[in-house]
Amino acid sequence: MSKAKKFWDNASKNYDNTEKRFEYIHSKSRENTKQYLKSSDTVLDFACGTGTTSIEISDLVKEIHAIDISPKMIELAKEKAVINKVNNVFFEQGEIFDTKYKTESFDTVIAFNILHTIPNAQNIVKRIDELLKPNGLFISVTPCLQDKMSFLVSMQIRLVQVMCKIGIIPIPIRRLKSEDIDDLLEYGTFQTVNSEKIYKGASSYFIVVKKVS
């Protein structure tokens, strides 16, 4: 098992509780997302975590393929789907580069709170571009750890940086600005549809881009 997978497996136990302090940002991001979804959409939820977003938007789309590298996260997501009687979300432990996901097979790809934790974000964006149909949408929200934040969150981020440096947290936590996300999504045929900076103790950047043929 990779160090990153093991880390997210361990984090899954308290993941929902630890994210409650940022619930305003998460809820705002989900509400923003809903206005861009259609009942005919096939959606890919990349790095779905415990499945909260997929389950909340499930009744607005045709189907969702929700993936995460952590099998423990997927177990929790499947339990939520059963409790909420959701049948059109297919949770699976896996990678976005899996060849079973075909070129131009998704109307929408969402990626919440992940782009700042991966070293190869440009490769991920390129893969998303490949998977989207023409005029498909990529919707993401990303913590921007160089933008405005409260003193408490700033202290927590410093602690996280120390833990990353000594190897306790085996994933990169990049301190991005919203402009960095704009630059990242200039790749290929993407055109910005909408963006919004969301702040509640910490800053996150919500953005929607369209794949233009």
MINUTI-279699 format. One record per residue: x, y negated, z of N, C-alpha, C in turn; residue in one letter. Coordinates in nm, 3 decimals, decimal comma. Each point is the difference from the previous one (the first is absolute). Layout:
NODE      n.px      n.py      n.pz     ca.px     ca.py     ca.pz      c.px      c.py      c.pz   drentor
NODE         X         Y         Z         X         Y         Z         X         Y         Z         A
...
//
This chain:
NODE      n.px      n.py      n.pz     ca.px     ca.py     ca.pz      c.px      c.py      c.pz   drentor
NODE     0,084     0,119     0,000    -0,084    -0,119     0,000     0,088    -0,125     0,000         M
NODE    -0,031    -0,096    -0,086     0,079    -0,122    -0,005    -0,020    -0,082     0,127         S
NODE     0,098    -0,088     0,028    -0,009    -0,083     0,120    -0,121    -0,093    -0,007         K
NODE    -0,028    -0,052    -0,119    -0,114    -0,090    -0,015    -0,131     0,073     0,026         A
NODE    -0,011     0,120    -0,055    -0,123     0,079     0,020    -0,018     0,032     0,148         K
NODE     0,108     0,039     0,067    -0,007     0,032     0,142    -0,040    -0,123     0,081         K
NODE     0,056    -0,115    -0,038    -0,033    -0,124     0,070    -0,149    -0,031    -0,009         F
NODE    -0,058     0,010    -0,122    -0,141    -0,032    -0,019    -0,089     0,107     0,065         W
NODE     0,045     0,124     0,002    -0,074     0,104     0,073    -0,011    -0,035     0,148         D
NODE     0,112    -0,041     0,058     0,000    -0,037     0,142    -0,085    -0,125     0,025         N
NODE     0,006    -0,094    -0,095    -0,074    -0,125     0,015    -0,151     0,020    -0,014         A
NODE    -0,040     0,108    -0,067    -0,142     0,023    -0,027    -0,084     0,010     0,126         S
NODE     0,058     0,052     0,108    -0,075     0,026     0,123    -0,064    -0,127     0,055         K
NODE     0,072    -0,110    -0,007    -0,050    -0,126     0,056    -0,014    -0,109    -0,106         N
NODE     0,003     0,040    -0,126     0,005    -0,099    -0,108    -0,119    -0,096     0,005         Y
NODE    -0,120     0,053     0,011    -0,118    -0,085    -0,001    -0,001    -0,095     0,120         D
NODE     0,043     0,048     0,115     0,004    -0,085     0,118     0,101    -0,113    -0,015         N
NODE     0,117     0,033    -0,054     0,103    -0,103    -0,015    -0,038    -0,105    -0,102         T
NODE    -0,087     0,036    -0,094    -0,040    -0,096    -0,104    -0,118    -0,087     0,041         E
NODE    -0,062     0,029     0,115    -0,117    -0,077     0,042     0,030    -0,148     0,018         K
NODE     0,123    -0,032     0,041     0,034    -0,141     0,022     0,001    -0,081    -0,129         R
NODE     0,009     0,071    -0,114    -0,002    -0,068    -0,129    -0,132     0,025    -0,074         F
NODE    -0,105     0,034     0,076    -0,127     0,038    -0,062    -0,060    -0,113    -0,084         E
NODE     0,018    -0,123     0,042    -0,053    -0,111    -0,081     0,061     0,003    -0,140         Y
NODE     0,130     0,018    -0,008     0,068     0,004    -0,130    -0,048     0,120    -0,080         I
NODE    -0,009     0,116     0,064    -0,044     0,121    -0,071    -0,143    -0,015    -0,050         H
NODE    -0,089    -0,050     0,084    -0,141    -0,015    -0,038    -0,015    -0,101    -0,113         S
NODE     0,071    -0,111     0,010    -0,004    -0,102    -0,105     0,049     0,057    -0,133         K
NODE     0,105     0,079     0,005     0,056     0,061    -0,122    -0,100     0,096    -0,064         S
NODE    -0,067     0,081     0,084    -0,098     0,094    -0,052    -0,119    -0,072    -0,061         R
NODE    -0,047    -0,106     0,067    -0,112    -0,077    -0,054     0,038    -0,066    -0,131         E
NODE     0,120    -0,053    -0,010     0,048    -0,059    -0,126     0,001     0,104    -0,111         N
NODE     0,045     0,120     0,035     0,012     0,107    -0,099    -0,135     0,040    -0,057         T
NODE    -0,101     0,004     0,082    -0,131     0,050    -0,043    -0,057    -0,075    -0,119         K
NODE     0,029    -0,127    -0,010    -0,059    -0,079    -0,109     0,059     0,034    -0,136         Q
NODE     0,109     0,076    -0,002     0,064     0,035    -0,127    -0,029     0,145    -0,042         Y
NODE    -0,083     0,071     0,074    -0,027     0,140    -0,028    -0,132     0,018    -0,073         L
NODE    -0,005     0,104    -0,085    -0,121     0,032    -0,075    -0,039     0,145     0,025         K
NODE    -0,126     0,030    -0,017    -0,052     0,135     0,028     0,060     0,105    -0,093         S
NODE     0,054    -0,042    -0,113     0,059     0,094    -0,096     0,150     0,023     0,022         S
NODE     0,058    -0,066     0,099     0,145     0,002     0,019     0,053     0,132     0,057         D
NODE     0,112     0,043    -0,056     0,082     0,103     0,061     0,121    -0,070     0,060         T
NODE     0,019     0,019     0,131     0,097    -0,079     0,076     0,110     0,090     0,055         V
NODE     0,123    -0,052     0,002     0,111     0,064     0,071     0,034    -0,086     0,120         L
NODE    -0,005     0,059     0,118     0,041    -0,067     0,123     0,138     0,054     0,036         D
NODE     0,102    -0,080    -0,029     0,139     0,038     0,023     0,039    -0,034     0,143         F
NODE     0,054     0,100     0,071     0,037    -0,015     0,141    -0,124    -0,032     0,082         A
NODE    -0,095     0,093    -0,004    -0,133    -0,023     0,058    -0,003     0,006     0,151         C
NODE     0,107     0,048     0,065     0,000     0,009     0,144    -0,110     0,090     0,051         G
NODE    -0,074    -0,046     0,099    -0,107     0,081     0,059    -0,133    -0,017    -0,073         T
NODE     0,002    -0,063    -0,115    -0,116     0,000    -0,089    -0,106    -0,105     0,024         G
NODE     0,025    -0,096     0,089    -0,102    -0,098     0,035    -0,050    -0,077    -0,122         T
NODE     0,090    -0,048    -0,082    -0,039    -0,081    -0,116    -0,078     0,083    -0,101         T
NODE     0,050     0,117    -0,034    -0,068     0,085    -0,098    -0,142     0,032     0,043         S
NODE    -0,016     0,033     0,127    -0,134     0,036     0,049    -0,094    -0,120    -0,004         I
NODE     0,052    -0,117     0,035    -0,087    -0,119     0,002    -0,046    -0,041    -0,140         E
NODE     0,084     0,020    -0,101    -0,038    -0,043    -0,136    -0,059     0,113    -0,083         I
NODE    -0,012     0,119     0,057    -0,037     0,118    -0,078    -0,136    -0,012    -0,068         S
NODE    -0,095    -0,068     0,065    -0,133    -0,008    -0,058    -0,011    -0,103    -0,112         D
NODE     0,111    -0,068    -0,029    -0,001    -0,103    -0,105     0,059     0,049    -0,132         L
NODE     0,059     0,121     0,001     0,071     0,049    -0,118    -0,041     0,143    -0,032         V
NODE     0,045     0,048    -0,115    -0,031     0,137    -0,042     0,075     0,102     0,086         K
NODE     0,134    -0,017     0,008     0,081     0,092     0,081     0,132    -0,065     0,034         E
NODE     0,061     0,052     0,106     0,129    -0,050     0,045     0,094     0,118     0,022         I
NODE     0,120    -0,012    -0,053     0,107     0,095     0,027     0,096    -0,071     0,096         H
NODE     0,002     0,045     0,125     0,075    -0,067     0,105     0,118     0,086     0,042         A
NODE     0,121    -0,056    -0,010     0,120     0,078     0,025     0,088    -0,067     0,106         I
NODE     0,075     0,083     0,071     0,096    -0,047     0,098     0,107     0,107     0,016         D
NODE     0,122    -0,042     0,032     0,107     0,100     0,016    -0,015     0,079     0,130         I
NODE    -0,078    -0,053     0,093    -0,014     0,063     0,131    -0,117     0,097     0,006         S
NODE     0,024     0,129     0,017    -0,111     0,095     0,013    -0,086    -0,027     0,123         P
NODE     0,059    -0,055     0,106    -0,077    -0,030     0,120    -0,098    -0,115    -0,025         K
NODE     0,044    -0,099    -0,075    -0,090    -0,110    -0,038    -0,117     0,055    -0,081         M
NODE     0,030     0,090    -0,092    -0,104     0,057    -0,086    -0,098     0,084     0,082         I
NODE     0,049     0,073     0,098    -0,090     0,077     0,087    -0,101    -0,092     0,068         E
NODE     0,048    -0,111     0,054    -0,088    -0,094     0,067    -0,099    -0,063    -0,098         L
NODE     0,048    -0,031    -0,120    -0,087    -0,059    -0,101    -0,113     0,096    -0,039         A
NODE     0,034     0,127    -0,016    -0,102     0,100    -0,034    -0,104     0,013     0,112         K
NODE     0,045    -0,007     0,124    -0,093     0,006     0,112    -0,096    -0,119    -0,004         E
NODE     0,051    -0,118    -0,030    -0,085    -0,118    -0,012    -0,103     0,016    -0,112         K
NODE     0,044     0,058    -0,111    -0,091     0,019    -0,114    -0,116     0,092     0,039         A
NODE     0,029     0,105     0,074    -0,105     0,091     0,045    -0,096    -0,071     0,093         V
NODE     0,053    -0,073     0,096    -0,083    -0,072     0,097    -0,091    -0,099    -0,070         I
NODE     0,054    -0,069    -0,103    -0,076    -0,103    -0,071    -0,077     0,054    -0,121         N
NODE     0,004     0,133    -0,019    -0,071     0,066    -0,109     0,035    -0,060    -0,137         K
NODE     0,130    -0,018    -0,020     0,052    -0,054    -0,126     0,048     0,116    -0,086         V
NODE    -0,054     0,010    -0,120     0,030     0,114    -0,087     0,077    -0,036    -0,128         N
NODE     0,019    -0,129    -0,026     0,065    -0,039    -0,125     0,142    -0,053     0,020         N
NODE     0,057     0,025     0,118     0,140    -0,034     0,025     0,078     0,130     0,017         V
NODE     0,104     0,015    -0,079     0,081     0,122     0,000     0,135    -0,032     0,062         F
NODE     0,014     0,033     0,127     0,125    -0,028     0,072     0,100     0,113    -0,025         F
NODE     0,124    -0,041    -0,024     0,103     0,101    -0,030     0,137    -0,053     0,039         E
NODE     0,078     0,085     0,064     0,138    -0,034     0,027     0,077     0,006    -0,131         Q
NODE     0,066    -0,110    -0,035     0,070    -0,001    -0,128     0,069    -0,131    -0,029         G
NODE     0,063    -0,003    -0,117     0,078    -0,115    -0,045    -0,064    -0,061    -0,124         E
NODE     0,019    -0,129    -0,019    -0,058    -0,069    -0,114     0,064     0,043    -0,131         I
NODE     0,120     0,057     0,007     0,069     0,043    -0,122    -0,036     0,142    -0,042         F
NODE    -0,091     0,065     0,071    -0,044     0,133    -0,038    -0,053    -0,002    -0,144         D
NODE     0,046     0,093    -0,081    -0,035     0,001    -0,141    -0,146     0,034    -0,028         T
NODE    -0,071     0,047     0,102    -0,143     0,029    -0,022    -0,081    -0,128    -0,016         K
NODE     0,056    -0,113     0,043    -0,068    -0,127    -0,022     0,042    -0,052    -0,137         Y
NODE    -0,095    -0,002    -0,091     0,029    -0,027    -0,140     0,002    -0,149    -0,030         K
NODE     0,073    -0,033    -0,105     0,008    -0,139    -0,047    -0,140    -0,054    -0,031         T
NODE    -0,023    -0,122     0,043    -0,127    -0,072    -0,026    -0,122     0,081     0,044         E
NODE     0,005     0,050     0,124    -0,110     0,083     0,050    -0,081    -0,067     0,112         S
NODE     0,042    -0,120     0,045    -0,071    -0,066     0,109    -0,046    -0,139    -0,040         F
NODE    -0,120    -0,034     0,046    -0,053    -0,135    -0,022     0,060    -0,098     0,099         D
NODE     0,028     0,048     0,121     0,054    -0,085     0,106     0,099     0,079     0,084         T
NODE     0,109    -0,064     0,035     0,095     0,057     0,097     0,009    -0,098     0,116         V
NODE    -0,014     0,050     0,122     0,017    -0,085     0,117     0,120     0,049     0,080         I
NODE     0,070    -0,095     0,061     0,117     0,032     0,082     0,002    -0,100     0,115         A
NODE    -0,043     0,044     0,116    -0,010    -0,087     0,116     0,115     0,026     0,096         F
NODE     0,072    -0,107     0,034     0,101     0,004     0,107     0,108     0,104    -0,023         N
NODE     0,051     0,004    -0,124     0,103     0,099    -0,032     0,120    -0,058    -0,076         I
NODE    -0,022    -0,103    -0,081     0,107    -0,047    -0,089     0,121    -0,053     0,076         L
NODE    -0,019    -0,040     0,126     0,113    -0,051     0,079     0,079     0,112     0,068         H
NODE    -0,045     0,125    -0,015     0,065     0,112     0,070     0,071     0,096    -0,095         T
NODE     0,005    -0,032    -0,127     0,062     0,091    -0,095     0,117    -0,069    -0,071         I
NODE     0,111     0,072    -0,019     0,118    -0,063    -0,061    -0,012    -0,017    -0,150         P
NODE    -0,090     0,076    -0,064    -0,010     0,000    -0,146    -0,132    -0,061    -0,047         N
NODE    -0,033    -0,116     0,054    -0,130    -0,060    -0,030    -0,018    -0,026    -0,149         A
NODE     0,106    -0,036    -0,070    -0,011    -0,026    -0,145    -0,039     0,128    -0,075         Q
NODE     0,056     0,113     0,042    -0,036     0,126    -0,064    -0,146     0,037     0,028         N
NODE    -0,046    -0,031     0,121    -0,139     0,027     0,036    -0,094    -0,085    -0,087         I
NODE     0,033    -0,126    -0,014    -0,084    -0,090    -0,082    -0,001     0,046    -0,146         V
NODE     0,113     0,044    -0,049     0,006     0,053    -0,137    -0,090     0,122    -0,015         K
NODE     0,003     0,089     0,100    -0,083     0,120    -0,004    -0,149    -0,037     0,005         R
NODE    -0,035    -0,097     0,081    -0,139    -0,046     0,007    -0,045    -0,056    -0,133         I
NODE     0,086    -0,075    -0,065    -0,030    -0,052    -0,133    -0,029     0,114    -0,097         D
NODE     0,076     0,107     0,009    -0,021     0,116    -0,087    -0,133     0,067     0,027         E
NODE    -0,038     0,009     0,126    -0,121     0,074     0,037    -0,128    -0,076    -0,028         L
NODE     0,009    -0,132    -0,009    -0,120    -0,080    -0,022    -0,045     0,003    -0,145         L
NODE    -0,132     0,004    -0,017    -0,058    -0,017    -0,133     0,019    -0,145    -0,044         K
NODE    -0,008    -0,028    -0,130     0,000    -0,140    -0,045    -0,109    -0,079     0,072         P
NODE     0,034    -0,118     0,047    -0,089    -0,087     0,078    -0,027     0,053     0,141         N
NODE     0,074     0,106     0,039    -0,013     0,050     0,136     0,060    -0,096     0,100         G
NODE    -0,040     0,015     0,126     0,042    -0,091     0,106     0,093     0,068     0,101         L
NODE     0,101    -0,073     0,040     0,084     0,040     0,113    -0,029    -0,099     0,113         F
NODE    -0,045     0,054     0,115    -0,036    -0,083     0,114     0,090     0,039     0,116         I
NODE     0,069    -0,098     0,055     0,089     0,031     0,112    -0,009    -0,108     0,107         S
NODE     0,034     0,040     0,121     0,021    -0,095     0,109     0,128     0,042     0,070         V
NODE     0,086    -0,098     0,026     0,134     0,029     0,051     0,035    -0,095     0,114         T
NODE     0,043     0,052     0,114     0,050    -0,087     0,106     0,120    -0,080    -0,050         P
NODE    -0,003    -0,130     0,024     0,111    -0,087    -0,044     0,072    -0,050     0,125         C
NODE     0,108     0,068     0,032     0,064    -0,018     0,129     0,096    -0,117     0,004         L
NODE     0,008    -0,076    -0,112     0,073    -0,126     0,002    -0,095    -0,119    -0,002         Q
NODE    -0,127     0,027    -0,006    -0,100    -0,108     0,004    -0,044    -0,022     0,144         D
NODE    -0,099    -0,081     0,019    -0,048    -0,040     0,132    -0,039     0,120     0,086         K
NODE     0,039    -0,003     0,127    -0,041     0,105     0,095     0,006    -0,057     0,141         M
NODE    -0,073     0,063     0,091     0,001    -0,044     0,139     0,133     0,036     0,066         S
NODE     0,026    -0,061     0,115     0,123     0,029     0,073     0,006     0,148     0,039         F
NODE    -0,113     0,056     0,045    -0,004     0,140     0,041     0,033     0,093    -0,116         L
NODE    -0,061    -0,024    -0,114     0,027     0,084    -0,117     0,146    -0,016    -0,044         V
NODE     0,051    -0,122     0,007     0,140    -0,024    -0,036     0,094     0,083     0,088         S
NODE    -0,028     0,006     0,130     0,082     0,080     0,091    -0,011     0,149    -0,033         M
NODE    -0,120     0,044    -0,036    -0,021     0,140    -0,036     0,076     0,035    -0,127         Q
NODE     0,001    -0,091    -0,095     0,073     0,024    -0,125     0,149     0,010     0,025         I
NODE     0,051    -0,083     0,089     0,143     0,008     0,034     0,034     0,136     0,061         R
NODE    -0,089     0,050     0,085     0,021     0,131     0,059    -0,002     0,109    -0,107         L
NODE    -0,094    -0,011    -0,093    -0,008     0,097    -0,110     0,128    -0,002    -0,083         V
NODE     0,054    -0,119    -0,026     0,123    -0,010    -0,078     0,116     0,071     0,070         Q
NODE     0,007    -0,015     0,132     0,105     0,069     0,076    -0,019     0,151    -0,011         V
NODE    -0,125     0,046     0,012    -0,029     0,143    -0,008     0,031     0,056    -0,139         M
NODE    -0,021    -0,081    -0,102     0,037     0,041    -0,136     0,151     0,011    -0,014         C
NODE     0,069    -0,098     0,057     0,145    -0,005    -0,013     0,068     0,119     0,067         K
NODE    -0,054     0,045     0,114     0,063     0,112     0,071    -0,061     0,135    -0,039         I
NODE    -0,097    -0,001    -0,091    -0,051     0,124    -0,057    -0,121     0,060     0,068         G
NODE    -0,053    -0,067     0,104    -0,121     0,052     0,064    -0,118    -0,005    -0,096         I
NODE    -0,008    -0,108    -0,076    -0,099    -0,010    -0,107     0,074     0,025    -0,132         I
NODE    -0,025     0,113    -0,066     0,080     0,039    -0,117    -0,054    -0,051    -0,133         P
NODE    -0,074    -0,109     0,004    -0,050    -0,060    -0,124     0,039    -0,146    -0,003         I
NODE     0,020    -0,056    -0,119     0,034    -0,142    -0,007    -0,123    -0,085     0,028         P
NODE     0,014    -0,100     0,085    -0,107    -0,097     0,024     0,052    -0,133    -0,055         I
NODE    -0,042    -0,032    -0,121     0,053    -0,119    -0,066    -0,076    -0,125     0,040         R
NODE     0,072    -0,106     0,026    -0,061    -0,128     0,037    -0,027    -0,080    -0,127         R
NODE    -0,122     0,012    -0,048    -0,038    -0,062    -0,126    -0,075    -0,130     0,022         L
NODE    -0,001    -0,082    -0,104    -0,087    -0,117    -0,009    -0,104     0,029    -0,108         K
NODE    -0,109    -0,075     0,001    -0,102     0,022    -0,103     0,058    -0,019    -0,140         S
NODE     0,097    -0,090    -0,013     0,063    -0,023    -0,130     0,074     0,124    -0,049         E
NODE     0,050     0,080     0,092     0,069     0,124    -0,039    -0,097     0,099    -0,064         D
NODE    -0,124     0,004     0,052    -0,101     0,087    -0,059    -0,039    -0,051    -0,138         I
NODE    -0,012    -0,130    -0,014    -0,029    -0,057    -0,133     0,108     0,041    -0,100         D
NODE     0,125    -0,012     0,042     0,112     0,036    -0,088    -0,004     0,149    -0,034         D
NODE    -0,029     0,083     0,098    -0,006     0,144    -0,022    -0,106     0,036    -0,103         L
NODE    -0,115    -0,067     0,005    -0,111     0,035    -0,086     0,003    -0,073    -0,134         L
NODE     0,109    -0,066    -0,030     0,019    -0,056    -0,133     0,035     0,108    -0,101         E
NODE     0,020     0,123     0,051     0,039     0,111    -0,086    -0,103     0,025    -0,111         Y
NODE     0,052     0,030    -0,118    -0,082     0,054    -0,110    -0,115    -0,090    -0,040         G
NODE    -0,121     0,058    -0,002    -0,115    -0,070    -0,056    -0,095    -0,054     0,106         T
NODE     0,045    -0,011     0,123    -0,088    -0,046     0,106    -0,029    -0,150    -0,009         F
NODE    -0,125    -0,034     0,023    -0,045    -0,139     0,004    -0,076    -0,020     0,131         Q
NODE     0,034    -0,104     0,073    -0,064    -0,024     0,129    -0,146    -0,041    -0,017         T
NODE    -0,087     0,067     0,073    -0,143    -0,031     0,000    -0,035    -0,088     0,120         V
NODE     0,055     0,036     0,116    -0,027    -0,078     0,121     0,105     0,034     0,105         N
NODE     0,022    -0,092     0,091     0,090     0,026     0,112    -0,042    -0,086     0,118         S
NODE     0,035     0,048     0,119    -0,037    -0,072     0,122     0,096     0,035     0,112         E
NODE     0,047    -0,102     0,070     0,079     0,022     0,119    -0,095     0,013     0,118         K
NODE     0,014     0,108     0,076    -0,088     0,027     0,113     0,084    -0,005     0,127         I
NODE    -0,045    -0,080     0,097     0,078    -0,015     0,123    -0,087     0,023     0,123         Y
NODE     0,050     0,080     0,090    -0,059     0,018     0,134     0,109     0,057     0,089         K
NODE     0,085    -0,087     0,050     0,115     0,045     0,079     0,119     0,039    -0,086         G
NODE    -0,029     0,055    -0,116     0,101     0,037    -0,098    -0,054    -0,034    -0,139         A
NODE     0,090    -0,008    -0,097    -0,038    -0,036    -0,136     0,000     0,121    -0,091         S
NODE    -0,106     0,014    -0,078    -0,006     0,102    -0,105    -0,043    -0,067    -0,129         S
NODE     0,037     0,061    -0,110    -0,027    -0,057    -0,132    -0,085     0,097    -0,080         Y
NODE    -0,123    -0,041    -0,026    -0,093     0,077    -0,082     0,008    -0,048    -0,143         F
NODE     0,014     0,093    -0,094     0,011    -0,039    -0,140    -0,065     0,105    -0,090         I
NODE    -0,064    -0,047    -0,105    -0,061     0,084    -0,102     0,062    -0,036    -0,134         V
NODE     0,054     0,100    -0,070     0,054    -0,022    -0,134    -0,065     0,097    -0,098         V
NODE    -0,010    -0,045    -0,124    -0,062     0,080    -0,105     0,106     0,044    -0,101         K
NODE    -0,014     0,125    -0,043     0,085     0,049    -0,107    -0,059    -0,045    -0,133         K
NODE     0,068    -0,091    -0,065    -0,050    -0,057    -0,125     0,073     0,067    -0,117         V
NODE    -0,076     0,055    -0,092     0,060     0,073    -0,115     0,075    -0,097    -0,090         S
//
